[in-house]
Amino acid sequence: MDWQAVENALPGTDVEKPGGWYDYPLSGRVPMTLLVAADPGSSVVFVRLTGELDDRTRTQIEAALYIFSMYSMR
């Protein structure tokens, strides 16, 4: 995954605008698309994943997102 591409795209996103999300395709055992958008005026970043997720993949993603939600950037 090219985190630099996501980081560079994030300032141009807006969770409140149609089309305001940045999408990044993820290839692997289960192909998915990562979507991210910033919440203007805050430090919150919204994350969504699309694709045909099986139960195992969904559980792993939910665990990772829970862990990531415990961190804050300063």
N, CA, C and O atoms as CSV, one atom per row, in Angstrom:
chain,resi,resn,atom,element,x,y,z
A,1,MET,N,N,0.839,-1.173,0.000
A,1,MET,CA,C,0.000,0.000,0.000
A,1,MET,C,C,0.884,1.236,0.000
A,1,MET,O,O,1.907,1.278,0.684
A,2,ASP,N,N,0.499,2.212,-0.746
A,2,ASP,CA,C,1.242,3.455,-0.857
A,2,ASP,C,C,0.655,4.490,0.104
A,2,ASP,O,O,-0.187,5.302,-0.282
A,3,TRP,N,N,1.113,4.453,1.376
A,3,TRP,CA,C,0.585,5.372,2.378
A,3,TRP,C,C,0.880,6.818,2.022
A,3,TRP,O,O,0.126,7.713,2.406
A,4,GLN,N,N,1.962,7.061,1.296
A,4,GLN,CA,C,2.290,8.432,0.882
A,4,GLN,C,C,1.194,8.988,-0.029
A,4,GLN,O,O,0.837,10.161,0.080
A,5,ALA,N,N,0.660,8.158,-0.925
A,5,ALA,CA,C,-0.426,8.599,-1.808
A,5,ALA,C,C,-1.665,8.970,-0.998
A,5,ALA,O,O,-2.310,9.982,-1.273
A,6,VAL,N,N,-1.995,8.157,-0.007
A,6,VAL,CA,C,-3.153,8.448,0.843
A,6,VAL,C,C,-2.915,9.723,1.638
A,6,VAL,O,O,-3.795,10.580,1.721
A,7,GLU,N,N,-1.727,9.851,2.223
A,7,GLU,CA,C,-1.404,11.048,3.005
A,7,GLU,C,C,-1.461,12.305,2.141
A,7,GLU,O,O,-1.963,13.338,2.584
A,8,ASN,N,N,-0.962,12.226,0.938
A,8,ASN,CA,C,-0.976,13.392,0.045
A,8,ASN,C,C,-2.389,13.755,-0.407
A,8,ASN,O,O,-2.694,14.929,-0.614
A,9,ALA,N,N,-3.248,12.752,-0.560
A,9,ALA,CA,C,-4.607,12.997,-1.033
A,9,ALA,C,C,-5.530,13.496,0.069
A,9,ALA,O,O,-6.505,14.190,-0.220
A,10,LEU,N,N,-5.251,13.163,1.311
A,10,LEU,CA,C,-6.151,13.452,2.428
A,10,LEU,C,C,-6.525,14.930,2.581
A,10,LEU,O,O,-7.697,15.219,2.828
A,11,PRO,N,N,-5.593,15.880,2.448
A,11,PRO,CA,C,-5.985,17.290,2.612
A,11,PRO,C,C,-7.038,17.752,1.598
A,11,PRO,O,O,-7.750,18.721,1.863
A,12,GLY,N,N,-7.154,17.090,0.460
A,12,GLY,CA,C,-8.144,17.474,-0.549
A,12,GLY,C,C,-9.476,16.769,-0.401
A,12,GLY,O,O,-10.348,16.913,-1.257
A,13,THR,N,N,-9.650,16.006,0.673
A,13,THR,CA,C,-10.898,15.275,0.871
A,13,THR,C,C,-11.818,16.018,1.823
A,13,THR,O,O,-11.394,16.908,2.561
A,14,ASP,N,N,-13.094,15.630,1.790
A,14,ASP,CA,C,-14.084,16.234,2.687
A,14,ASP,C,C,-15.223,15.245,2.856
A,14,ASP,O,O,-15.947,14.953,1.905
A,15,VAL,N,N,-15.379,14.734,4.060
A,15,VAL,CA,C,-16.395,13.720,4.341
A,15,VAL,C,C,-17.808,14.234,4.050
A,15,VAL,O,O,-18.710,13.436,3.795
A,16,GLU,N,N,-18.011,15.535,4.084
A,16,GLU,CA,C,-19.342,16.112,3.915
A,16,GLU,C,C,-19.719,16.373,2.464
A,16,GLU,O,O,-20.871,16.709,2.187
A,17,LYS,N,N,-18.794,16.230,1.539
A,17,LYS,CA,C,-19.072,16.536,0.133
A,17,LYS,C,C,-19.232,15.262,-0.687
A,17,LYS,O,O,-18.487,14.300,-0.499
A,18,PRO,N,N,-20.205,15.257,-1.597
A,18,PRO,CA,C,-20.287,14.132,-2.536
A,18,PRO,C,C,-18.997,14.080,-3.367
A,18,PRO,O,O,-18.546,15.107,-3.874
A,19,GLY,N,N,-18.431,12.940,-3.500
A,19,GLY,CA,C,-17.177,12.822,-4.231
A,19,GLY,C,C,-15.981,13.319,-3.448
A,19,GLY,O,O,-14.899,13.474,-4.013
A,20,GLY,N,N,-16.149,13.574,-2.156
A,20,GLY,CA,C,-15.071,14.118,-1.341
A,20,GLY,C,C,-14.153,13.072,-0.735
A,20,GLY,O,O,-13.265,13.405,0.050
A,21,TRP,N,N,-14.359,11.816,-1.089
A,21,TRP,CA,C,-13.554,10.723,-0.545
A,21,TRP,C,C,-12.440,10.354,-1.523
A,21,TRP,O,O,-12.617,10.435,-2.738
A,22,TYR,N,N,-11.298,9.950,-0.984
A,22,TYR,CA,C,-10.186,9.431,-1.793
A,22,TYR,C,C,-10.278,7.910,-1.759
A,22,TYR,O,O,-10.413,7.312,-0.691
A,23,ASP,N,N,-10.203,7.289,-2.935
A,23,ASP,CA,C,-10.271,5.831,-2.968
A,23,ASP,C,C,-8.956,5.241,-3.456
A,23,ASP,O,O,-8.311,5.755,-4.369
A,24,TYR,N,N,-8.588,4.143,-2.809
A,24,TYR,CA,C,-7.328,3.459,-3.122
A,24,TYR,C,C,-7.606,1.955,-3.211
A,24,TYR,O,O,-8.015,1.341,-2.225
A,25,PRO,N,N,-7.384,1.357,-4.400
A,25,PRO,CA,C,-7.650,-0.079,-4.545
A,25,PRO,C,C,-6.611,-0.921,-3.810
A,25,PRO,O,O,-5.413,-0.642,-3.862
A,26,LEU,N,N,-7.092,-1.948,-3.128
A,26,LEU,CA,C,-6.226,-2.885,-2.413
A,26,LEU,C,C,-6.355,-4.250,-3.082
A,26,LEU,O,O,-7.457,-4.784,-3.208
A,27,SER,N,N,-5.245,-4.803,-3.503
A,27,SER,CA,C,-5.292,-6.133,-4.100
A,27,SER,C,C,-4.845,-7.147,-3.060
A,27,SER,O,O,-4.107,-6.822,-2.130
A,28,GLY,N,N,-5.297,-8.359,-3.228
A,28,GLY,CA,C,-4.936,-9.410,-2.288
A,28,GLY,C,C,-5.899,-10.564,-2.394
A,28,GLY,O,O,-6.606,-10.710,-3.391
A,29,ARG,N,N,-5.926,-11.383,-1.365
A,29,ARG,CA,C,-6.823,-12.540,-1.365
A,29,ARG,C,C,-8.265,-12.091,-1.553
A,29,ARG,O,O,-9.038,-12.744,-2.254
A,30,VAL,N,N,-8.625,-10.977,-0.930
A,30,VAL,CA,C,-9.951,-10.387,-1.068
A,30,VAL,C,C,-9.757,-8.961,-1.575
A,30,VAL,O,O,-9.396,-8.085,-0.789
A,31,PRO,N,N,-9.987,-8.699,-2.870
A,31,PRO,CA,C,-9.807,-7.333,-3.386
A,31,PRO,C,C,-10.799,-6.367,-2.733
A,31,PRO,O,O,-11.984,-6.672,-2.599
A,32,MET,N,N,-10.294,-5.202,-2.333
A,32,MET,CA,C,-11.115,-4.188,-1.681
A,32,MET,C,C,-10.686,-2.811,-2.159
A,32,MET,O,O,-9.666,-2.650,-2.828
A,33,THR,N,N,-11.489,-1.832,-1.797
A,33,THR,CA,C,-11.128,-0.438,-2.031
A,33,THR,C,C,-11.181,0.285,-0.697
A,33,THR,O,O,-12.188,0.232,0.009
A,34,LEU,N,N,-10.088,0.962,-0.356
A,34,LEU,CA,C,-10.010,1.787,0.842
A,34,LEU,C,C,-10.476,3.182,0.461
A,34,LEU,O,O,-10.007,3.748,-0.526
A,35,LEU,N,N,-11.393,3.736,1.237
A,35,LEU,CA,C,-11.858,5.103,1.041
A,35,LEU,C,C,-11.573,5.888,2.305
A,35,LEU,O,O,-11.873,5.424,3.405
A,36,VAL,N,N,-10.997,7.072,2.161
A,36,VAL,CA,C,-10.691,7.929,3.305
A,36,VAL,C,C,-11.153,9.352,3.022
A,36,VAL,O,O,-11.148,9.808,1.879
A,37,ALA,N,N,-11.552,10.042,4.086
A,37,ALA,CA,C,-11.945,11.445,3.951
A,37,ALA,C,C,-11.736,12.137,5.287
A,37,ALA,O,O,-11.982,11.567,6.350
A,38,ALA,N,N,-11.282,13.362,5.209
A,38,ALA,CA,C,-11.078,14.182,6.397
A,38,ALA,C,C,-12.385,14.867,6.785
A,38,ALA,O,O,-13.242,15.129,5.941
A,39,ASP,N,N,-12.517,15.150,8.072
A,39,ASP,CA,C,-13.637,15.930,8.589
A,39,ASP,C,C,-13.129,17.354,8.758
A,39,ASP,O,O,-12.319,17.619,9.647
A,40,PRO,N,N,-13.596,18.278,7.913
A,40,PRO,CA,C,-13.092,19.651,7.969
A,40,PRO,C,C,-13.240,20.263,9.361
A,40,PRO,O,O,-14.281,20.123,10.004
A,41,GLY,N,N,-12.204,20.931,9.809
A,41,GLY,CA,C,-12.231,21.600,11.101
A,41,GLY,C,C,-11.901,20.702,12.273
A,41,GLY,O,O,-11.958,21.138,13.423
A,42,SER,N,N,-11.555,19.448,11.999
A,42,SER,CA,C,-11.185,18.542,13.080
A,42,SER,C,C,-9.993,17.698,12.624
A,42,SER,O,O,-9.521,17.832,11.495
A,43,SER,N,N,-9.528,16.852,13.492
A,43,SER,CA,C,-8.426,15.960,13.129
A,43,SER,C,C,-8.925,14.542,12.851
A,43,SER,O,O,-8.137,13.597,12.803
A,44,VAL,N,N,-10.243,14.402,12.669
A,44,VAL,CA,C,-10.858,13.096,12.444
A,44,VAL,C,C,-10.729,12.693,10.976
A,44,VAL,O,O,-10.962,13.498,10.075
A,45,VAL,N,N,-10.358,11.450,10.757
A,45,VAL,CA,C,-10.295,10.876,9.411
A,45,VAL,C,C,-11.264,9.704,9.367
A,45,VAL,O,O,-11.189,8.799,10.198
A,46,PHE,N,N,-12.164,9.721,8.409
A,46,PHE,CA,C,-13.127,8.642,8.232
A,46,PHE,C,C,-12.549,7.613,7.271
A,46,PHE,O,O,-11.886,7.961,6.294
A,47,VAL,N,N,-12.810,6.347,7.560
A,47,VAL,CA,C,-12.286,5.243,6.753
A,47,VAL,C,C,-13.438,4.305,6.432
A,47,VAL,O,O,-14.235,3.957,7.303
A,48,ARG,N,N,-13.514,3.900,5.166
A,48,ARG,CA,C,-14.480,2.879,4.730
A,48,ARG,C,C,-13.747,1.894,3.835
A,48,ARG,O,O,-12.740,2.231,3.211
A,49,LEU,N,N,-14.259,0.689,3.782
A,49,LEU,CA,C,-13.745,-0.327,2.869
A,49,LEU,C,C,-14.917,-0.894,2.100
A,49,LEU,O,O,-15.981,-1.146,2.665
A,50,THR,N,N,-14.718,-1.094,0.805
A,50,THR,CA,C,-15.742,-1.730,-0.006
A,50,THR,C,C,-15.164,-2.986,-0.633
A,50,THR,O,O,-13.954,-3.093,-0.828
A,51,GLY,N,N,-16.012,-3.911,-0.939
A,51,GLY,CA,C,-15.597,-5.166,-1.548
A,51,GLY,C,C,-16.421,-6.306,-0.989
A,51,GLY,O,O,-17.251,-6.107,-0.102
A,52,GLU,N,N,-16.193,-7.483,-1.500
A,52,GLU,CA,C,-16.900,-8.679,-1.046
A,52,GLU,C,C,-16.096,-9.315,0.077
A,52,GLU,O,O,-15.259,-10.184,-0.169
A,53,LEU,N,N,-16.347,-8.887,1.306
A,53,LEU,CA,C,-15.572,-9.345,2.447
A,53,LEU,C,C,-16.147,-10.634,3.018
A,53,LEU,O,O,-17.355,-10.746,3.227
A,54,ASP,N,N,-15.278,-11.600,3.268
A,54,ASP,CA,C,-15.717,-12.795,3.980
A,54,ASP,C,C,-15.641,-12.514,5.480
A,54,ASP,O,O,-15.104,-11.486,5.892
A,55,ASP,N,N,-16.172,-13.417,6.293
A,55,ASP,CA,C,-16.224,-13.190,7.745
A,55,ASP,C,C,-14.841,-13.005,8.352
A,55,ASP,O,O,-14.654,-12.154,9.221
A,56,ARG,N,N,-13.883,-13.786,7.908
A,56,ARG,CA,C,-12.516,-13.698,8.444
A,56,ARG,C,C,-11.909,-12.326,8.159
A,56,ARG,O,O,-11.344,-11.690,9.049
A,57,THR,N,N,-12.029,-11.880,6.919
A,57,THR,CA,C,-11.466,-10.586,6.524
A,57,THR,C,C,-12.172,-9.450,7.257
A,57,THR,O,O,-11.524,-8.508,7.713
A,58,ARG,N,N,-13.499,-9.536,7.372
A,58,ARG,CA,C,-14.267,-8.495,8.075
A,58,ARG,C,C,-13.817,-8.394,9.537
A,58,ARG,O,O,-13.650,-7.290,10.056
A,59,THR,N,N,-13.622,-9.527,10.196
A,59,THR,CA,C,-13.181,-9.528,11.592
A,59,THR,C,C,-11.794,-8.913,11.731
A,59,THR,O,O,-11.546,-8.148,12.663
A,60,GLN,N,N,-10.897,-9.240,10.821
A,60,GLN,CA,C,-9.544,-8.681,10.869
A,60,GLN,C,C,-9.571,-7.172,10.664
A,60,GLN,O,O,-8.860,-6.439,11.351
A,61,ILE,N,N,-10.374,-6.712,9.735
A,61,ILE,CA,C,-10.470,-5.273,9.458
A,61,ILE,C,C,-11.069,-4.546,10.659
A,61,ILE,O,O,-10.568,-3.493,11.054
A,62,GLU,N,N,-12.125,-5.089,11.237
A,62,GLU,CA,C,-12.738,-4.458,12.396
A,62,GLU,C,C,-11.749,-4.353,13.555
A,62,GLU,O,O,-11.719,-3.343,14.257
A,63,ALA,N,N,-10.943,-5.389,13.756
A,63,ALA,CA,C,-9.936,-5.354,14.822
A,63,ALA,C,C,-8.886,-4.280,14.539
A,63,ALA,O,O,-8.508,-3.524,15.434
A,64,ALA,N,N,-8.420,-4.216,13.301
A,64,ALA,CA,C,-7.411,-3.211,12.939
A,64,ALA,C,C,-7.961,-1.799,13.107
A,64,ALA,O,O,-7.275,-0.932,13.647
A,65,LEU,N,N,-9.186,-1.556,12.652
A,65,LEU,CA,C,-9.771,-0.223,12.783
A,65,LEU,C,C,-9.974,0.150,14.247
A,65,LEU,O,O,-9.808,1.312,14.616
A,66,TYR,N,N,-10.329,-0.816,15.081
A,66,TYR,CA,C,-10.472,-0.540,16.505
A,66,TYR,C,C,-9.122,-0.113,17.098
A,66,TYR,O,O,-9.048,0.859,17.849
A,67,ILE,N,N,-8.072,-0.838,16.760
A,67,ILE,CA,C,-6.734,-0.503,17.265
A,67,ILE,C,C,-6.314,0.879,16.783
A,67,ILE,O,O,-5.825,1.689,17.570
A,68,PHE,N,N,-6.502,1.155,15.488
A,68,PHE,CA,C,-6.119,2.459,14.931
A,68,PHE,C,C,-6.902,3.595,15.570
A,68,PHE,O,O,-6.382,4.703,15.705
A,69,SER,N,N,-8.151,3.337,15.968
A,69,SER,CA,C,-8.979,4.399,16.538
A,69,SER,C,C,-8.486,4.842,17.914
A,69,SER,O,O,-8.914,5.879,18.420
A,70,MET,N,N,-7.598,4.074,18.515
A,70,MET,CA,C,-7.062,4.417,19.821
A,70,MET,C,C,-5.890,5.390,19.747
A,70,MET,O,O,-5.426,5.874,20.779
A,71,TYR,N,N,-5.411,5.680,18.551
A,71,TYR,CA,C,-4.261,6.553,18.374
A,71,TYR,C,C,-4.699,7.931,17.930
A,71,TYR,O,O,-5.728,8.088,17.273
A,72,SER,N,N,-3.920,8.918,18.289
A,72,SER,CA,C,-4.166,10.275,17.798
A,72,SER,C,C,-2.840,10.853,17.326
A,72,SER,O,O,-1.778,10.536,17.862
A,73,MET,N,N,-2.922,11.687,16.334
A,73,MET,CA,C,-1.743,12.348,15.785
A,73,MET,C,C,-1.605,13.703,16.456
A,73,MET,O,O,-2.593,14.402,16.676
A,74,ARG,N,N,-0.389,14.062,16.775
A,74,ARG,CA,C,-0.150,15.374,17.408
A,74,ARG,C,C,0.758,16.207,16.564
A,74,ARG,O,O,1.074,17.340,16.929
